[in-house]
Amino acid sequence: MNKAKFSAKREIAKLDKFCRAVVMARDGGKCQICGRGKPDVAIHWAHVQSRSKKSTRWHLDNSLALCYYHHFRFAHEQPLTFAEMIRGRLGEERYNALIMRSNTPTPLSPVVVHGIWSYLSDEAQKYGVRLP
C-alpha cells in the first residue's frame, strides 16, 4: 500500500464490504439468534461494540449476522441482555479480550490497515471468501 495514495475513507469502505462478506459466509447468511435468512428477512452485519471503534470494527468476534428485528429490537434496545448472549457465545476470555481491544484507540494508518487486511484474508479462506 503506497502511503502517498492512502485514503482512510476508501479503505474503510473496502474493509467493510469484505468483512461483511466474511461474516455472512461464516454465519451462513442467517440471523444468529432466530436462524431466519433471505428471502424471508433482511440480514444485517451487526456489531457487538460500536462500528465507530476502529480497533474492533473488522474483528470477527465483534461481528455477527442478525435479522432486522434482532439487530435493532434486541441488540440495540436490550444491550445488557445482548452482551450476556455474546459473552456466552464467545466465552469469558474472548469476550473480555474483545472489550479490552475495543477500548484501545486505533487510528487508521497504512500499517494498521495492512494488518487488518491480513487478518481478514486469513479468516476469509476458512469460509471460502475471496479477496475483492
Backbone as ProteinMPNN parsed JSONL, in Angstrom:
{"seq_chain_A": "MNKAKFSAKREIAKLDKFCRAVVMARDGGKCQICGRGKPDVAIHWAHVQSRSKKSTRWHLDNSLALCYYHHFRFAHEQPLTFAEMIRGRLGEERYNALIMRSNTPTPLSPVVVHGIWSYLSDEAQKYGVRLP", "coords_chain_A": {"N_chain_A": [[0.848, -1.173, 0.0], [0.733, 2.074, -0.983], [1.863, 4.867, 0.711], [1.446, 7.522, -0.089], [-0.889, 7.403, -1.503], [-2.785, 6.616, 0.284], [-6.005, 6.389, 1.514], [-8.077, 6.77, 4.063], [-10.878, 6.761, 4.162], [-11.6, 5.422, 1.795], [-10.382, 2.934, 2.245], [-11.779, 2.073, 4.519], [-14.353, 1.688, 3.453], [-13.837, -0.426, 1.648], [-12.845, -2.412, 3.394], [-15.097, -2.744, 5.029], [-16.967, -3.849, 3.209], [-15.693, -6.266, 2.534], [-15.365, -7.516, 5.073], [-18.028, -7.793, 5.851], [-18.862, -9.656, 3.928], [-17.349, -11.867, 4.719], [-18.368, -12.352, 7.302], [-21.053, -12.931, 6.669], [-20.694, -15.273, 5.179], [-19.495, -16.927, 7.114], [-21.589, -17.077, 8.993], [-23.557, -18.232, 7.528], [-25.363, -16.605, 6.231], [-27.559, -16.178, 7.814], [-29.661, -15.11, 10.535], [-28.172, -15.016, 13.666], [-29.583, -15.44, 15.919], [-32.349, -16.097, 15.538], [-32.25, -17.693, 13.289], [-33.378, -17.185, 10.83], [-33.25, -16.176, 7.348], [-32.448, -14.68, 4.142], [-34.87, -15.361, 1.597], [-36.699, -14.409, 3.388], [-36.179, -12.493, 5.447], [-34.324, -9.425, 5.842], [-30.826, -9.416, 6.219], [-28.468, -8.222, 8.492], [-25.164, -6.861, 8.952], [-24.025, -6.958, 11.955], [-22.73, -5.457, 14.983], [-20.992, -6.046, 18.039], [-19.508, -4.321, 19.76], [-19.451, -0.826, 19.137], [-19.371, 0.234, 15.695], [-17.878, 2.477, 15.353], [-15.559, 2.18, 16.726], [-12.533, 1.636, 15.682], [-10.64, -0.25, 16.341], [-11.914, -2.654, 16.711], [-13.793, -2.883, 14.738], [-13.561, -4.481, 12.397], [-13.102, -6.971, 13.419], [-13.746, -10.378, 13.759], [-14.859, -11.518, 16.059], [-16.348, -9.454, 16.942], [-18.432, -9.203, 15.235], [-21.523, -10.217, 13.736], [-24.166, -11.915, 11.981], [-27.384, -10.658, 11.858], [-30.953, -10.561, 11.856], [-33.205, -7.886, 10.931], [-35.043, -7.397, 13.052], [-33.778, -8.614, 15.357], [-31.384, -7.245, 15.345], [-32.019, -4.479, 15.743], [-34.233, -4.382, 17.597], [-33.471, -6.113, 19.592], [-30.548, -6.239, 20.035], [-29.873, -3.456, 20.09], [-31.867, -2.322, 21.717], [-31.886, -3.83, 24.02], [-29.258, -3.891, 25.322], [-27.701, -4.961, 27.486], [-28.649, -7.578, 27.867], [-28.102, -8.552, 25.326], [-25.297, -8.328, 25.373], [-24.689, -10.26, 27.32], [-25.517, -12.547, 25.976], [-23.638, -12.582, 23.904], [-21.31, -12.852, 25.394], [-21.695, -15.451, 26.346], [-21.598, -16.796, 23.911], [-18.988, -16.288, 22.961], [-17.382, -16.924, 25.119], [-15.821, -16.279, 28.276], [-13.069, -15.366, 28.277], [-12.466, -14.628, 25.547], [-14.478, -12.749, 25.164], [-13.839, -10.76, 27.089], [-11.333, -9.999, 26.065], [-12.141, -8.879, 23.647], [-13.601, -6.635, 24.563], [-11.546, -5.219, 25.891], [-9.854, -4.735, 23.689], [-11.546, -3.149, 22.154], [-11.596, -0.835, 23.619], [-9.198, 0.313, 23.166], [-7.818, 2.874, 21.562], [-7.38, 3.07, 18.065], [-5.877, 4.53, 15.612], [-6.351, 4.763, 12.118], [-3.935, 3.758, 9.844], [-1.631, 3.222, 7.135], [-0.121, 0.941, 7.907], [-1.657, -0.237, 9.98], [-4.029, -0.783, 8.566], [-3.051, -2.593, 6.701], [-2.475, -4.751, 8.406], [-5.082, -5.408, 9.234], [-6.242, -6.201, 6.797], [-4.669, -8.453, 6.326], [-5.365, -10.14, 8.502], [-8.174, -10.444, 8.018], [-8.086, -11.643, 5.493], [-6.876, -14.105, 6.033], [-8.861, -15.215, 7.688], [-11.01, -15.222, 5.914], [-10.364, -17.223, 4.098], [-11.028, -19.544, 5.468], [-13.744, -19.649, 5.14], [-14.238, -19.681, 2.489], [-14.276, -17.241, 1.121], [-13.279, -14.894, -1.225], [-10.654, -12.5, -1.774], [-11.446, -9.108, -2.561]], "CA_chain_A": [[0.0, 0.0, 0.0], [1.528, 3.281, -1.131], [1.428, 5.854, 1.709], [1.002, 8.738, -0.755], [-2.24, 7.192, -2.016], [-3.628, 6.071, 1.348], [-7.247, 7.099, 1.8], [-8.768, 6.03, 5.122], [-12.289, 6.609, 3.794], [-11.681, 4.371, 0.777], [-10.025, 1.663, 2.876], [-12.889, 1.698, 5.394], [-15.426, 1.158, 2.601], [-13.421, -1.732, 1.123], [-12.79, -3.347, 4.518], [-16.484, -3.021, 5.431], [-17.575, -4.76, 2.233], [-15.042, -7.568, 2.653], [-15.678, -8.104, 6.377], [-19.436, -8.196, 5.794], [-18.927, -10.896, 3.145], [-16.78, -12.94, 5.546], [-19.338, -12.629, 8.371], [-22.226, -13.599, 6.076], [-20.288, -16.646, 4.833], [-19.301, -17.655, 8.373], [-22.879, -17.271, 9.658], [-24.491, -18.85, 6.595], [-26.366, -15.636, 5.788], [-28.752, -16.317, 8.665], [-29.643, -14.459, 11.837], [-27.557, -15.888, 14.657], [-30.49, -15.622, 17.042], [-33.571, -16.821, 15.153], [-31.964, -18.615, 12.195], [-34.008, -16.82, 9.557], [-32.382, -15.528, 6.378], [-33.102, -14.275, 2.898], [-35.568, -14.123, 1.235], [-37.71, -14.079, 4.405], [-35.823, -11.277, 6.183], [-33.044, -8.79, 5.527], [-29.791, -9.767, 7.19], [-27.553, -7.111, 8.745], [-23.842, -7.081, 9.539], [-24.17, -6.3, 13.249], [-21.523, -5.366, 15.803], [-21.13, -6.103, 19.491], [-19.029, -2.991, 20.117], [-19.778, 0.126, 18.081], [-18.553, 0.302, 14.48], [-17.004, 3.649, 15.429], [-14.296, 1.759, 17.332], [-11.768, 1.013, 14.592], [-9.832, -1.362, 16.857], [-12.692, -3.902, 16.648], [-14.805, -2.798, 13.676], [-13.421, -5.576, 11.453], [-12.73, -8.205, 14.106], [-14.881, -11.287, 13.625], [-15.529, -11.708, 17.354], [-17.211, -8.293, 17.139], [-19.4, -9.16, 14.142], [-22.396, -11.35, 13.505], [-25.323, -11.678, 11.133], [-28.647, -10.576, 12.585], [-32.097, -10.025, 11.113], [-33.555, -6.529, 11.35], [-35.662, -7.414, 14.373], [-32.816, -8.889, 16.425], [-30.36, -6.209, 15.352], [-32.483, -3.232, 16.348], [-35.13, -4.573, 18.73], [-32.818, -6.854, 20.671], [-29.18, -5.782, 20.313], [-29.823, -2.036, 20.428], [-32.814, -1.943, 22.767], [-31.596, -4.607, 25.221], [-27.809, -4.106, 25.191], [-27.125, -5.809, 28.536], [-29.023, -8.957, 27.542], [-27.324, -8.882, 24.134], [-23.907, -8.524, 25.808], [-24.607, -11.554, 28.001], [-25.605, -13.573, 24.944], [-22.341, -12.597, 23.215], [-20.354, -13.418, 26.354], [-21.907, -16.899, 26.305], [-21.184, -17.271, 22.587], [-17.53, -16.2, 22.825], [-16.659, -17.356, 26.309], [-15.363, -15.15, 29.096], [-11.756, -14.86, 27.874], [-12.556, -13.926, 24.257], [-15.337, -11.577, 25.348], [-13.051, -9.734, 27.783], [-10.311, -9.52, 25.123], [-12.844, -8.003, 22.709], [-13.896, -5.379, 25.262], [-10.274, -4.506, 26.068], [-9.41, -4.289, 22.364], [-12.417, -2.06, 21.689], [-11.29, 0.357, 24.399], [-7.86, 0.765, 22.796], [-7.927, 3.671, 20.339], [-6.513, 2.618, 16.983], [-6.0, 5.371, 14.418], [-6.034, 4.033, 10.89], [-2.732, 4.123, 9.105], [-1.358, 2.142, 6.181], [0.366, -0.253, 8.61], [-2.806, -0.834, 10.665], [-4.927, -1.303, 7.537], [-2.407, -3.796, 6.159], [-2.69, -5.811, 9.392], [-6.491, -5.795, 9.197], [-6.415, -6.974, 5.56], [-4.012, -9.744, 6.517], [-6.223, -10.901, 9.407], [-9.419, -10.806, 7.332], [-7.772, -12.57, 4.392], [-6.687, -15.424, 6.646], [-10.171, -15.686, 8.145], [-11.859, -15.436, 4.736], [-10.023, -18.532, 3.497], [-11.757, -20.577, 6.211], [-15.147, -19.647, 4.734], [-14.311, -19.675, 1.032], [-14.494, -15.896, 0.594], [-12.087, -14.399, -1.919], [-10.339, -11.07, -1.686], [-12.068, -8.302, -3.628]], "C_chain_A": [[0.89, 1.231, 0.0], [0.999, 4.35, -0.178], [0.881, 7.12, 1.054], [-0.438, 8.61, -1.234], [-3.191, 6.644, -0.961], [-4.828, 6.973, 1.58], [-8.014, 6.267, 2.825], [-10.224, 5.775, 4.743], [-12.47, 5.478, 2.774], [-11.383, 3.003, 1.383], [-11.141, 1.168, 3.79], [-14.007, 1.067, 4.57], [-15.075, -0.237, 2.078], [-13.374, -2.781, 2.234], [-14.198, -3.716, 4.984], [-17.116, -4.055, 4.501], [-17.007, -6.17, 2.379], [-15.411, -8.249, 3.972], [-17.132, -8.573, 6.416], [-19.574, -9.518, 5.043], [-18.408, -12.083, 3.957], [-17.774, -13.334, 6.641], [-20.551, -13.371, 7.818], [-21.898, -15.036, 5.696], [-20.147, -17.485, 6.103], [-20.637, -18.021, 9.009], [-23.95, -17.843, 8.729], [-25.594, -17.923, 6.108], [-27.651, -15.67, 6.597], [-28.555, -15.589, 9.99], [-29.123, -15.45, 12.871], [-28.406, -16.057, 15.916], [-31.692, -16.477, 16.637], [-33.366, -17.791, 13.994], [-32.614, -18.277, 10.864], [-32.995, -16.125, 8.65], [-33.169, -15.096, 5.167], [-33.775, -15.489, 2.279], [-36.584, -13.679, 2.282], [-37.439, -12.75, 5.114], [-34.5, -10.722, 5.671], [-32.057, -9.153, 6.629], [-28.781, -8.628, 7.268], [-26.214, -7.624, 9.248], [-23.865, -6.272, 10.843], [-22.866, -6.377, 14.039], [-21.87, -5.441, 17.283], [-20.732, -4.737, 20.051], [-19.249, -2.081, 18.911], [-18.81, 0.062, 16.894], [-17.594, 1.487, 14.529], [-15.641, 3.306, 16.029], [-13.496, 0.963, 16.305], [-10.939, -0.176, 15.06], [-10.576, -2.692, 16.787], [-13.701, -3.937, 15.51], [-14.764, -4.001, 12.73], [-12.974, -6.873, 12.111], [-13.945, -9.127, 14.12], [-15.558, -11.612, 14.948], [-16.521, -10.574, 17.621], [-18.352, -8.236, 16.131], [-20.264, -10.406, 14.1], [-23.555, -10.933, 12.614], [-26.572, -11.695, 11.998], [-29.741, -10.073, 11.651], [-32.388, -8.627, 11.674], [-34.096, -6.511, 12.778], [-34.629, -7.604, 15.481], [-31.684, -7.868, 16.474], [-30.852, -4.975, 16.112], [-33.348, -3.42, 17.583], [-34.485, -5.318, 19.886], [-31.454, -6.239, 20.996], [-29.126, -4.329, 20.76], [-30.737, -1.654, 21.588], [-32.609, -2.703, 24.079], [-30.089, -4.926, 25.261], [-27.194, -5.002, 26.272], [-27.43, -7.285, 28.279], [-28.235, -9.432, 26.324], [-25.867, -9.162, 24.508], [-23.733, -9.872, 26.506], [-24.689, -12.71, 26.999], [-24.252, -13.717, 24.22], [-21.271, -13.189, 24.126], [-20.468, -14.944, 26.373], [-21.425, -17.51, 25.0], [-19.658, -17.331, 22.462], [-16.771, -16.87, 23.963], [-16.063, -16.136, 26.993], [-14.054, -14.534, 28.593], [-11.817, -14.064, 26.567], [-13.413, -12.67, 24.371], [-14.558, -10.447, 26.027], [-11.957, -9.159, 26.883], [-10.94, -8.565, 24.105], [-13.12, -6.64, 23.345], [-12.618, -4.569, 25.455], [-9.778, -3.939, 24.74], [-10.242, -3.099, 21.898], [-12.143, -0.752, 22.427], [-9.876, 0.878, 24.158], [-7.961, 1.554, 21.501], [-6.901, 3.215, 19.292], [-6.722, 3.513, 15.766], [-5.613, 4.56, 13.178], [-4.81, 4.633, 10.217], [-2.504, 3.013, 8.095], [-0.911, 0.847, 6.857], [-0.793, -0.975, 9.297], [-3.75, -1.478, 9.651], [-4.349, -2.573, 6.919], [-2.617, -4.983, 7.108], [-4.132, -6.316, 9.396], [-6.771, -6.625, 7.951], [-5.825, -8.371, 5.71], [-4.875, -10.661, 7.388], [-7.485, -11.372, 8.684], [-9.181, -11.794, 6.195], [-7.582, -13.979, 4.917], [-8.025, -16.022, 7.074], [-11.073, -16.024, 6.954], [-11.606, -16.784, 4.088], [-10.785, -19.66, 4.179], [-13.184, -20.741, 5.712], [-15.332, -19.542, 3.221], [-14.604, -18.321, 0.417], [-13.182, -15.418, -0.013], [-11.904, -12.9, -1.703], [-11.012, -10.322, -2.825], [-11.052, -7.91, -4.687]], "O_chain_A": [[1.715, 1.403, 0.898], [-0.178, 4.707, -0.241], [-0.049, 7.731, 1.58], [-1.135, 9.617, -1.359], [-4.307, 6.243, -1.294], [-4.681, 8.173, 1.814], [-8.536, 5.199, 2.505], [-10.744, 4.684, 4.98], [-13.394, 4.674, 2.892], [-12.058, 2.023, 1.068], [-11.419, -0.03, 3.831], [-14.547, 0.028, 4.948], [-15.925, -1.127, 2.066], [-13.814, -3.914, 2.035], [-14.461, -4.876, 5.299], [-17.727, -5.021, 4.959], [-17.751, -7.15, 2.35], [-15.735, -9.437, 3.982], [-17.427, -9.639, 6.958], [-20.317, -10.401, 5.472], [-18.967, -13.178, 3.887], [-17.996, -14.522, 6.879], [-21.024, -14.33, 8.428], [-22.73, -15.927, 5.868], [-20.624, -18.619, 6.159], [-20.808, -19.135, 9.506], [-25.119, -17.927, 9.106], [-26.632, -18.381, 5.631], [-28.705, -15.244, 6.124], [-27.439, -15.469, 10.496], [-29.586, -16.589, 12.938], [-27.999, -16.731, 16.862], [-32.017, -17.459, 17.305], [-34.229, -18.632, 13.742], [-32.428, -18.993, 9.88], [-32.009, -15.558, 9.121], [-34.399, -15.137, 5.159], [-33.256, -16.593, 2.441], [-37.264, -12.672, 2.085], [-38.362, -11.971, 5.353], [-33.667, -11.454, 5.137], [-32.403, -9.193, 7.81], [-28.301, -8.134, 6.247], [-26.131, -8.675, 9.883], [-23.739, -5.048, 10.824], [-22.019, -7.238, 13.797], [-22.915, -4.956, 17.715], [-21.522, -4.081, 20.73], [-19.229, -2.551, 17.774], [-17.607, -0.135, 17.061], [-16.593, 1.496, 13.812], [-14.679, 4.055, 15.858], [-13.745, -0.222, 16.085], [-10.572, -1.026, 14.249], [-9.947, -3.75, 16.802], [-14.398, -4.937, 15.34], [-15.812, -4.489, 12.306], [-12.512, -7.784, 11.423], [-15.048, -8.698, 14.458], [-16.741, -11.954, 14.952], [-17.43, -10.724, 18.437], [-19.16, -7.309, 16.171], [-19.801, -11.51, 14.388], [-23.882, -9.751, 12.507], [-26.794, -12.626, 12.772], [-29.486, -9.258, 10.764], [-31.89, -8.243, 12.732], [-33.662, -5.711, 13.607], [-34.607, -6.835, 16.442], [-31.091, -7.651, 17.53], [-30.176, -4.489, 17.018], [-33.197, -2.665, 18.544], [-34.905, -5.171, 21.034], [-31.236, -5.771, 22.114], [-28.411, -3.999, 21.707], [-30.409, -0.753, 22.36], [-33.097, -2.279, 25.126], [-29.699, -6.093, 25.235], [-26.248, -5.735, 25.986], [-26.563, -8.141, 28.456], [-27.759, -10.567, 26.286], [-25.272, -10.121, 24.017], [-22.727, -10.55, 26.297], [-24.013, -13.726, 27.157], [-23.79, -14.827, 23.961], [-20.418, -13.949, 23.668], [-19.457, -15.645, 26.411], [-20.899, -18.623, 24.99], [-19.106, -18.294, 21.93], [-15.644, -17.329, 23.779], [-15.833, -15.101, 26.368], [-13.944, -13.312, 28.495], [-11.285, -12.957, 26.487], [-13.114, -11.65, 23.751], [-14.617, -9.302, 25.582], [-11.682, -7.96, 26.934], [-10.335, -7.556, 23.744], [-12.89, -5.606, 22.719], [-12.607, -3.363, 25.21], [-9.334, -2.793, 24.678], [-9.711, -2.153, 21.316], [-12.433, 0.325, 21.906], [-9.41, 1.774, 24.861], [-8.17, 0.965, 20.44], [-5.727, 3.006, 19.595], [-7.638, 3.285, 14.976], [-4.666, 3.775, 13.203], [-4.686, 5.847, 10.054], [-3.13, 1.958, 8.194], [-1.29, -0.237, 6.415], [-0.899, -2.198, 9.205], [-4.217, -2.597, 9.862], [-5.083, -3.522, 6.645], [-2.903, -6.093, 6.66], [-4.374, -7.514, 9.545], [-7.46, -7.642, 8.029], [-6.419, -9.354, 5.268], [-5.088, -11.825, 7.046], [-7.827, -12.554, 8.729], [-9.999, -12.686, 5.967], [-8.067, -14.94, 4.321], [-8.284, -17.203, 6.844], [-11.814, -17.007, 6.994], [-12.533, -17.417, 3.583], [-11.152, -20.636, 3.525], [-13.774, -21.815, 5.834], [-16.445, -19.338, 2.735], [-15.127, -18.249, -0.695], [-12.119, -15.523, 0.599], [-12.857, -12.153, -1.484], [-11.133, -10.847, -3.931], [-11.399, -7.233, -5.655]]}, "name": "protein", "num_of_chains": 1, "seq": "MNKAKFSAKREIAKLDKFCRAVVMARDGGKCQICGRGKPDVAIHWAHVQSRSKKSTRWHLDNSLALCYYHHFRFAHEQPLTFAEMIRGRLGEERYNALIMRSNTPTPLSPVVVHGIWSYLSDEAQKYGVRLP"}
